[in-house]
Amino acid sequence: MAVILREGKTPASVEVRTILKHVIGRIRGHWPKVRILVRGDSHYGRVEAMEWCEEQGVHYIFGFGSLIPAGFPNSGLGRATH
């Protein structure tokens, strides 16, 4: 488990991807075949982060605020709940 303390602003997608690369790179350096599940709050639920996780074979759960991110594959779900 990793916890990152940072400013209270929403991170840019580049920052999210950089954090994921670093943490997952360290884990895979020690345990290359381990299954990884990333859990992040809505600030980390970026399309770029999801795409990176999928490319790397990393499972993820990201919370969503009141808005579904643009380009999210199941964006119709947000409209169905309103």
Residue pairs with C-beta under 8 A, 6 or more apart in sequence:
2 23
4 19
10 43
11 19
11 43
11 44
13 46
13 47
13 48
13 49
14 48
16 40
16 44
16 46
16 48
16 49
17 46
17 48
17 49
17 52
20 38
20 49
20 52
20 53
20 58
21 52
24 36
24 38
24 56
24 58
27 34
27 36
28 34
28 36
35 59
36 58
36 59
37 58
37 59
37 60
37 61
38 53
38 58
38 59
38 60
38 61
38 62
39 60
39 61
39 62
40 49
40 60
40 61
40 62
40 63
41 62
41 63
42 62
42 63
42 64
42 65
44 62
45 62
45 63
45 64
45 69
46 69
47 69
47 70
47 71
47 72
49 60
49 62
50 60
50 62
50 72
52 58
53 59
53 60
67 78
68 74
68 75
68 77
68 78
69 75
